[in-house]
């Protein structure tokens, strides 16, 4: 990977429900590397492989050296059954296989994804939305290491999700398997500095580079999501808590003078703010076609992303001031290991055990202070 901006197959509304689904040909053109965007990303579970195939068509005719390719595996849609809005189970789910079966699954999923894409290898392969076993199991990471050693991917990484959280789990993963992990993907934007910033601080110490997603904050930084906005039925953003558009818009307007001062669009401001953080080397916002005749065309949003400069655009004082405006500490219940988890362990939520308490202590994180929801109204979060 050598690009500071990337576009993923979750854009365009066909495989992930953000905005209106655009035509297949239009999405292929949007994803095709070139015109300032070199790196493209996909996950095998999107469309149960259909996103891979569409991206493969977008890559046809390009030399392999002309683009960077990021893949992701983790949800077993081959043998697992979809569980409503929670999607497919992780391949590490004990209902599907024991640890001795991880190696065969990881190889199979990677080879099939590459076959659908029509390429021999990934530049970066991410472990997608791992459960606790994915973060912790040596069987998982030994299997991924073998893929890298055999040339099926140049680098390895981890992409926690789909919602906010997994702070201690991600840092613990760095500590256990840092020699294998080259990249991690986390949620970060000026309206959502927390909790991503906590894990970001640990990445450079383990030589891990970061991709940040949800840079657009559910489309807010594209500047065409306004109070009263009507989201299409089943749009993932309807999981955000009531009033998020109005509250976000008010804070966005307080940030607008910083964008105007530097001749940036609001999306470019969000990207510049993310890239100013140590370790953040790539931004991958969701490109969304909103409904209605006055919505900004998704192609224009791509042009804005392509226009993001890798050079620093904001001063340290501006970075701090923007972070203060967007401070969201404690505004939601987090996923992964959290101090407010109750009941049995779930695939996306579990208690903070002794080992992760040690991780927190080493990194100056106080779980009750830093990882607990404090807002009176907390709702589920979608990964957009």
VMD Tcl script that draws the C-alpha trace (Angstrom):
set ca {
  {0.00 0.00 0.00}
  {1.37 3.38 -0.94}
  {-1.67 5.64 -1.15}
  {-2.98 7.97 1.56}
  {-6.56 7.66 0.24}
  {-8.59 4.55 -0.54}
  {-12.06 3.59 -1.68}
  {-13.93 0.48 -0.62}
  {-16.67 -1.69 -2.05}
  {-18.89 -0.70 0.88}
  {-19.37 2.61 -0.97}
  {-22.14 3.10 -3.48}
  {-24.95 1.42 -1.54}
  {-25.00 -1.89 -3.41}
  {-23.40 -4.12 -0.78}
  {-23.76 -2.01 2.36}
  {-26.90 0.00 2.96}
  {-25.71 3.60 2.93}
  {-27.82 5.88 0.74}
  {-29.19 4.77 -2.60}
  {-27.65 1.80 -4.43}
  {-26.05 3.06 -7.61}
  {-25.97 1.10 -10.86}
  {-23.41 -1.66 -11.14}
  {-21.59 0.04 -14.02}
  {-21.44 3.30 -12.11}
  {-19.94 1.57 -9.08}
  {-17.36 -0.18 -11.23}
  {-16.27 3.20 -12.60}
  {-16.20 4.65 -9.09}
  {-13.94 1.85 -7.83}
  {-11.60 1.64 -10.81}
  {-8.15 2.86 -9.68}
  {-6.93 6.04 -11.29}
  {-7.58 9.77 -11.24}
  {-5.85 10.23 -7.89}
  {-7.04 7.09 -6.10}
  {-4.78 4.05 -6.34}
  {-5.86 1.83 -3.42}
  {-9.09 -0.17 -3.44}
  {-10.55 -2.29 -0.66}
  {-13.05 -5.13 -0.40}
  {-14.32 -7.74 2.05}
  {-15.32 -11.21 0.94}
  {-18.58 -11.18 2.91}
  {-20.00 -8.14 1.09}
  {-22.68 -9.52 -1.18}
  {-21.42 -13.01 -0.30}
  {-18.59 -12.57 -2.79}
  {-20.36 -10.29 -5.25}
  {-18.37 -7.24 -4.16}
  {-15.18 -9.12 -4.98}
  {-16.48 -9.97 -8.44}
  {-17.57 -6.41 -9.17}
  {-14.21 -5.03 -8.05}
  {-12.51 -7.65 -10.19}
  {-14.35 -6.28 -13.22}
  {-13.28 -2.76 -12.25}
  {-9.65 -3.92 -12.21}
  {-9.76 -5.62 -15.62}
  {-7.09 -4.41 -18.00}
  {-4.92 -2.82 -15.30}
  {-1.43 -4.05 -14.60}
  {-1.07 -5.40 -11.08}
  {1.51 -2.71 -10.34}
  {-1.02 0.05 -11.07}
  {-3.12 -0.41 -7.93}
  {-2.99 -1.38 -4.27}
  {-5.47 -4.06 -3.23}
  {-6.77 -4.63 0.30}
  {-8.90 -7.66 1.10}
  {-10.65 -8.82 4.25}
  {-11.84 -12.20 5.50}
  {-13.53 -13.14 8.75}
  {-17.25 -13.84 8.36}
  {-18.07 -17.38 7.29}
  {-20.82 -17.12 4.67}
  {-19.76 -20.45 3.18}
  {-20.96 -22.72 5.97}
  {-22.51 -20.28 8.45}
  {-26.09 -19.07 8.36}
  {-26.96 -15.38 8.35}
  {-28.27 -14.24 11.73}
  {-30.50 -11.31 10.80}
  {-28.94 -7.85 11.21}
  {-25.91 -9.39 12.95}
  {-24.87 -10.94 9.66}
  {-22.83 -14.09 9.26}
  {-20.91 -15.62 12.16}
  {-17.15 -15.27 12.42}
  {-15.24 -18.31 11.18}
  {-13.90 -18.72 14.72}
  {-17.40 -19.36 16.08}
  {-17.15 -22.69 17.98}
  {-20.47 -23.74 16.43}
  {-18.69 -23.87 13.07}
  {-15.23 -25.26 13.83}
  {-12.55 -25.84 16.44}
  {-9.20 -24.00 16.39}
  {-7.70 -26.87 14.42}
  {-9.92 -25.88 11.50}
  {-8.91 -22.20 11.36}
  {-5.96 -22.77 9.03}
  {-7.98 -24.51 6.33}
  {-10.73 -21.89 6.48}
  {-8.37 -18.91 6.26}
  {-6.62 -20.39 3.23}
  {-9.86 -21.32 1.49}
  {-11.46 -17.90 2.06}
  {-8.37 -16.04 0.85}
  {-7.92 -18.15 -2.27}
  {-11.60 -17.86 -3.22}
  {-11.59 -14.10 -2.74}
  {-8.52 -13.77 -4.96}
  {-10.13 -16.02 -7.56}
  {-13.24 -13.81 -7.67}
  {-11.05 -10.73 -7.99}
  {-8.93 -12.28 -10.74}
  {-5.60 -11.44 -9.12}
  {-2.82 -13.59 -7.65}
  {-2.34 -11.77 -4.34}
  {-3.40 -8.98 -2.00}
  {-1.13 -6.17 -0.99}
  {-2.81 -6.25 2.41}
  {-5.16 -8.83 3.93}
  {-7.21 -7.82 6.97}
  {-8.81 -10.01 9.61}
  {-12.32 -8.62 9.35}
  {-14.47 -7.90 12.43}
  {-12.82 -10.52 14.69}
  {-14.45 -11.85 17.82}
  {-12.40 -12.38 20.97}
  {-10.87 -15.55 19.53}
  {-9.76 -13.68 16.43}
  {-7.93 -11.08 18.49}
  {-6.33 -13.61 20.81}
  {-5.92 -17.02 19.17}
  {-2.41 -18.00 17.99}
  {-4.04 -20.48 15.60}
  {-5.64 -17.58 13.71}
  {-2.46 -15.55 13.43}
  {-0.22 -18.50 12.58}
  {-2.60 -19.31 9.72}
  {-2.51 -15.72 8.49}
  {1.28 -15.67 8.77}
  {1.50 -18.71 6.50}
  {-0.52 -16.89 3.82}
  {1.95 -14.00 3.92}
  {4.94 -16.34 3.82}
  {3.51 -18.05 0.73}
  {2.87 -14.78 -1.11}
  {-0.92 -14.72 -1.07}
  {-0.64 -11.31 0.60}
  {2.22 -8.89 1.01}
  {1.08 -7.65 4.44}
  {-1.35 -8.50 7.20}
  {-3.66 -6.45 9.35}
  {-6.76 -6.34 11.51}
  {-10.03 -4.43 11.06}
  {-12.13 -4.37 14.24}
  {-15.82 -3.72 13.95}
  {-18.31 -3.22 12.67}
  {-19.18 -0.70 15.41}
  {-17.06 1.49 17.67}
  {-14.95 -0.09 20.39}
  {-12.48 -3.00 20.67}
  {-9.86 -0.63 22.10}
  {-8.17 -2.97 24.57}
  {-8.63 -5.96 22.26}
  {-6.82 -4.20 19.42}
  {-3.93 -3.02 21.59}
  {-3.66 -6.50 23.10}
  {-3.52 -7.92 19.58}
  {-0.65 -5.54 18.76}
  {1.21 -6.74 21.85}
  {0.73 -10.45 21.06}
  {1.17 -10.48 17.29}
  {2.85 -7.20 16.42}
  {5.51 -8.97 14.37}
  {2.75 -10.12 12.01}
  {0.57 -7.00 11.96}
  {1.49 -4.28 9.48}
  {-1.82 -2.35 9.37}
  {-5.00 -1.85 11.38}
  {-8.24 -0.15 10.39}
  {-10.14 1.92 12.96}
  {-13.03 4.38 13.09}
  {-11.94 8.01 13.39}
  {-13.23 11.42 12.30}
  {-13.45 14.92 13.80}
  {-16.93 14.21 15.16}
  {-15.86 10.83 16.54}
  {-12.38 11.11 18.06}
  {-13.37 8.70 20.85}
  {-12.58 5.85 21.31}
  {-10.42 5.41 18.20}
  {-7.78 7.83 19.45}
  {-7.03 5.52 22.41}
  {-5.93 2.65 20.16}
  {-4.25 4.97 17.68}
  {-1.77 6.01 20.34}
  {-0.50 2.43 20.63}
  {-0.05 1.70 16.92}
  {3.25 3.51 16.23}
  {4.90 1.79 19.20}
  {4.28 -1.53 17.43}
  {5.16 -0.26 13.92}
  {1.52 -0.62 12.88}
  {0.17 1.75 10.24}
  {-3.45 2.82 10.35}
  {-6.31 3.11 7.89}
  {-9.22 5.16 9.22}
  {-12.78 4.55 8.10}
  {-16.11 6.34 8.73}
  {-14.09 9.52 8.06}
  {-17.30 11.03 6.66}
  {-19.29 10.42 9.90}
  {-22.26 8.79 8.25}
  {-22.06 11.13 5.26}
  {-22.09 14.30 7.37}
  {-18.75 15.54 6.02}
  {-19.97 15.12 2.45}
  {-22.04 18.21 3.29}
  {-25.35 16.97 1.89}
  {-26.85 15.36 5.00}
  {-28.92 18.15 6.56}
  {-31.50 18.34 9.36}
  {-34.68 16.70 8.12}
  {-32.72 14.37 5.83}
  {-34.78 11.34 4.82}
  {-32.77 8.16 4.91}
  {-33.79 5.30 2.62}
  {-35.50 2.35 4.27}
  {-33.02 -0.03 5.91}
  {-30.18 2.53 5.65}
  {-27.59 1.57 8.29}
  {-27.53 5.12 9.60}
  {-31.02 4.74 11.02}
  {-29.30 2.85 13.86}
  {-27.68 6.08 15.01}
  {-29.41 7.72 17.91}
  {-32.19 10.21 17.33}
  {-31.01 13.78 16.73}
  {-27.55 12.85 15.48}
  {-27.91 14.83 12.25}
  {-28.93 18.06 13.96}
  {-26.27 17.74 16.66}
  {-23.58 16.79 14.16}
  {-24.49 19.58 11.80}
  {-24.19 22.18 14.53}
  {-20.68 21.01 15.37}
  {-19.75 20.70 11.70}
  {-20.64 24.35 11.14}
  {-18.27 25.31 13.96}
  {-15.53 23.46 12.05}
  {-16.30 25.01 8.68}
  {-14.07 28.09 9.16}
  {-11.05 25.78 9.43}
  {-11.88 24.26 6.05}
  {-12.43 27.65 4.46}
  {-9.16 28.96 5.87}
  {-7.26 26.22 4.02}
  {-9.40 25.97 0.89}
  {-10.71 22.52 1.78}
  {-14.09 20.88 1.44}
  {-15.52 19.48 4.65}
  {-14.61 15.94 3.60}
  {-11.07 17.06 2.90}
  {-10.93 18.73 6.31}
  {-11.98 15.47 7.98}
  {-9.36 13.55 6.00}
  {-6.64 16.09 6.82}
  {-7.54 15.95 10.52}
  {-7.30 12.15 10.53}
  {-4.01 12.11 8.62}
  {-2.51 14.52 11.17}
  {-2.52 11.73 13.77}
  {0.69 9.76 14.20}
  {0.39 6.39 12.52}
  {-2.60 7.28 10.34}
  {-1.41 6.80 6.79}
  {-4.61 6.19 4.85}
  {-8.21 7.43 4.94}
  {-11.12 5.45 3.51}
  {-14.42 7.32 3.86}
  {-17.70 5.86 2.70}
  {-18.87 7.45 -0.56}
  {-22.66 7.70 -0.39}
  {-25.21 8.68 -3.01}
  {-27.91 10.41 -1.01}
  {-31.49 10.43 -2.35}
  {-33.04 13.44 -4.01}
  {-32.24 15.75 -6.94}
  {-30.13 18.14 -4.83}
  {-27.77 15.46 -3.46}
  {-24.12 15.77 -4.37}
  {-23.19 13.21 -7.07}
  {-21.07 10.40 -5.71}
  {-18.50 11.03 -8.46}
  {-17.92 14.51 -7.06}
  {-17.32 13.01 -3.65}
  {-14.69 10.76 -5.22}
  {-13.02 13.81 -6.74}
  {-12.90 15.48 -3.34}
  {-11.27 12.39 -1.85}
  {-8.75 12.23 -4.68}
  {-7.89 15.88 -3.96}
  {-6.78 15.18 -0.38}
  {-3.13 16.09 0.04}
  {-0.74 13.85 1.99}
  {1.04 16.97 3.21}
  {0.03 18.36 6.63}
  {-2.75 20.91 6.22}
  {-3.59 21.83 9.82}
  {-1.54 23.27 12.64}
  {-1.29 21.47 16.00}
  {-3.50 24.17 17.52}
  {-6.16 23.67 14.82}
  {-6.09 19.91 15.31}
  {-6.68 20.34 19.03}
  {-9.43 22.92 18.54}
  {-11.29 20.70 16.06}
  {-11.01 17.77 18.44}
  {-12.55 19.87 21.23}
  {-15.49 20.80 19.01}
  {-16.08 17.15 18.09}
  {-15.48 15.60 21.50}
  {-17.84 12.60 21.80}
  {-16.42 10.88 24.87}
  {-18.84 8.46 26.48}
  {-21.61 9.01 23.95}
  {-22.28 5.35 23.13}
  {-21.96 1.81 24.41}
  {-18.80 0.30 22.96}
  {-18.18 -3.14 21.50}
  {-15.45 -5.58 22.48}
  {-14.09 -5.66 26.02}
  {-15.94 -3.04 28.06}
  {-16.48 -2.45 31.79}
  {-20.23 -2.08 31.37}
  {-20.79 -5.46 29.71}
  {-23.26 -7.65 31.59}
  {-24.26 -11.24 31.03}
  {-22.65 -13.92 28.88}
  {-19.92 -13.18 26.36}
  {-21.27 -12.30 22.92}
  {-19.51 -12.41 19.54}
  {-19.08 -8.62 19.63}
  {-19.01 -7.82 23.38}
  {-17.36 -9.28 26.47}
  {-16.05 -8.23 29.91}
  {-12.61 -6.78 30.60}
  {-10.64 -9.73 31.99}
  {-7.34 -9.64 33.90}
  {-5.17 -9.78 30.78}
  {-6.88 -6.82 29.13}
  {-6.90 -4.96 32.45}
  {-3.12 -5.26 32.26}
  {-3.18 -3.84 28.72}
  {-5.20 -0.90 30.00}
  {-2.77 -0.25 32.83}
  {0.25 -0.33 30.52}
  {-1.34 2.25 28.20}
  {-2.77 4.58 30.82}
  {-6.36 3.66 30.02}
  {-8.83 3.56 32.89}
  {-11.71 1.39 31.63}
  {-14.36 2.93 33.91}
  {-13.34 6.41 32.86}
  {-12.32 5.84 29.24}
  {-14.46 2.97 27.93}
  {-17.81 3.37 29.62}
  {-20.89 5.02 28.11}
  {-21.78 8.15 30.08}
  {-24.43 9.75 27.87}
  {-28.03 9.32 29.11}
  {-29.27 8.17 25.70}
  {-27.20 5.52 24.00}
  {-28.21 3.55 20.95}
  {-26.78 0.94 18.66}
  {-24.20 2.15 16.21}
  {-23.92 1.16 12.60}
  {-20.50 1.13 10.88}
  {-21.13 4.20 8.76}
}
mol new
graphics top color blue
foreach p $ca { graphics top sphere $p radius 0.5 }
foreach p [lrange $ca 0 end-1] q [lrange $ca 1 end] { graphics top cylinder $p $q radius 0.2 }
display resetview
